[in-house]
Structure formats: C-alpha cells, structure tokens
C-alpha cells in the first residue's frame, strides 16, 4: 500500500473518530438521536473532506488562503452533491436541512482555517527567534 | 590559472602550495578557503559573458541565497549576482552544514542572512534579507525548514 493511501486512511480514521465522538457527546447533551443513514453520511463526509484536504500538495504554487477557499468550495460542493443524491433516493431534504448542512460544514471548517492561520504566524514567530539566536551565536547581528 | 593535483596516498602531510604573481582577490579567497576548511563555490559575474568573466571563489558566508532559473544557478551576494556552474542539489549537499537550507524547488537560502520571516495576509511566508530582497518559503518545505533550524541550534 502506498504511503499516500496509508496517510489518507490514517487521517480518515482519526477525523471520523473525532467527529463521531463529538456527535455522540452533542447527542447526549441535547438529547438528540441518530440513525444508520446519518452514521454513513457522516463517514462519507469525512472521507470526502479528508480526500480534498489531502490534495494540498497540488496547490503549492498558490497562496494558502486561495488553497483554503478552493478546497472549501470543492469539499462543500461534493458533499452537497452527496446530500442531493440521498435526497432523491431516500428522503427529500428541506430548506432548513440544507441550511443545517451548510452550517455544520462551514463552522468547523472556519475554526480549522483560523487555527491554521494562527499556526502560520506563531510558527514564523518561533522561527524568527531561532534564526536570531543562531545569528547571535555566529556573530552575524 | 593552471591547477595541478597530486595524489599520494602515503603522504600524511597534505599541503597546498600557491604560486602567484600578485595578491589578487581570488588568491586571497583561495588562502581563506584553505585556512578555514570551508567549502567555496566558484562563480562568474552573471552580467558578463561566461567565457570572458573572471572566475571568483564565493565564500558561502557572503551568499544570501541560490536561485535556480532556467537550468542556471545563480548566487546572490551583497556585491552582486554570480552564475555558479553547479547544480542546486550538489550545492545543497555541500552547504548543508553551513546554514543553507532548501525553501522551494529552486531556492536554497542562507539562514544566517535572514533578517526576518514574515507571513503575508494570504499566509505565504517570506524570508527577508538585509539587502531588501525576499524569498518565499514554500509550504512543502516548511517542515524541513523548521527541522533544519532545530538541528542547527543543536549544532552551534
């Protein structure tokens, strides 16, 4: 099995575990219930999103901001397509359902993107300190 | 300049003899290289014809970064730009211990010449040098760049 596939499966397992545990916690807190279709949809969403995010190497030439926006649009579009197919095959999705889908997709994505943004700046700060330390030791400053 | 190399596996007393007519910069650089045992790159000023330009030895400490453009390798120093007749991969291996790290497919930067790392609003991170130039640190090389800084910290 190639390294890329192994990495993908590992990330999928981790993200699905986090999502399902969080979902269970939320259900306990608000007294909600889930069904088998929801579990499968949740897994499919995880598989799609992890796959789209794992394509980040294709976006090396563009800025991370553009990459985040493009990946959001692609992942959201593919997931919406899946919901549309399920809506036709199983049960029609109401306008409120579409809104809930968009909200539950967008909020975690924005939180993740915000964290990435923060890491870019905090990493640069740490690396600046390291570079200054190295330059000082070598008497370049 | 004529170069003679003599290999003698039994000779434990390795030495270099320099015969010169006057103490030109290239001779001085050669002496510095032998004395310090640092690697040096030979290059020619990029704005001159390769056959006419005087070859100079470049001290890695004076190089800001190496840039690979259209199958040609250029070294950027405070004094100017030099064409280096070597590949980026060879330079990377040769200069690894001297503060040079790959930050993109075509750039090798000297970390001791970086004044500041600055992320843009679009999340691209740039390394700024004291000559005002800046080089983008590619996302794919971000981790290796960070690891390299940690390794150098342990070595210095």
HADDOCK unambig.tbl for C-alpha pairs under 7 A between the chains (distance, minus, plus):
assign (segid A and resid 60 and name CA) (segid B and resid 139 and name CA) 6.55 0.50 0.50
assign (segid A and resid 63 and name CA) (segid B and resid 122 and name CA) 5.94 0.50 0.50
assign (segid A and resid 63 and name CA) (segid B and resid 123 and name CA) 6.54 0.50 0.50
assign (segid A and resid 63 and name CA) (segid B and resid 124 and name CA) 5.77 0.50 0.50
assign (segid A and resid 64 and name CA) (segid B and resid 122 and name CA) 6.36 0.50 0.50
assign (segid A and resid 64 and name CA) (segid B and resid 123 and name CA) 5.54 0.50 0.50
assign (segid A and resid 64 and name CA) (segid B and resid 124 and name CA) 6.49 0.50 0.50
assign (segid A and resid 65 and name CA) (segid B and resid 122 and name CA) 5.04 0.50 0.50
assign (segid A and resid 65 and name CA) (segid B and resid 123 and name CA) 6.15 0.50 0.50
assign (segid A and resid 117 and name CA) (segid B and resid 123 and name CA) 6.82 0.50 0.50
assign (segid A and resid 120 and name CA) (segid B and resid 123 and name CA) 6.69 0.50 0.50
assign (segid A and resid 121 and name CA) (segid B and resid 119 and name CA) 6.36 0.50 0.50
assign (segid A and resid 124 and name CA) (segid B and resid 117 and name CA) 5.99 0.50 0.50
assign (segid A and resid 124 and name CA) (segid B and resid 118 and name CA) 6.71 0.50 0.50
assign (segid A and resid 124 and name CA) (segid B and resid 119 and name CA) 6.97 0.50 0.50
assign (segid A and resid 127 and name CA) (segid B and resid 146 and name CA) 6.96 0.50 0.50
assign (segid A and resid 128 and name CA) (segid B and resid 116 and name CA) 6.11 0.50 0.50
assign (segid A and resid 128 and name CA) (segid B and resid 117 and name CA) 5.93 0.50 0.50
assign (segid A and resid 130 and name CA) (segid B and resid 149 and name CA) 6.81 0.50 0.50
assign (segid A and resid 131 and name CA) (segid B and resid 111 and name CA) 6.77 0.50 0.50
assign (segid A and resid 134 and name CA) (segid B and resid 153 and name CA) 6.48 0.50 0.50
assign (segid A and resid 135 and name CA) (segid B and resid 112 and name CA) 5.48 0.50 0.50
assign (segid A and resid 140 and name CA) (segid B and resid 112 and name CA) 6.88 0.50 0.50
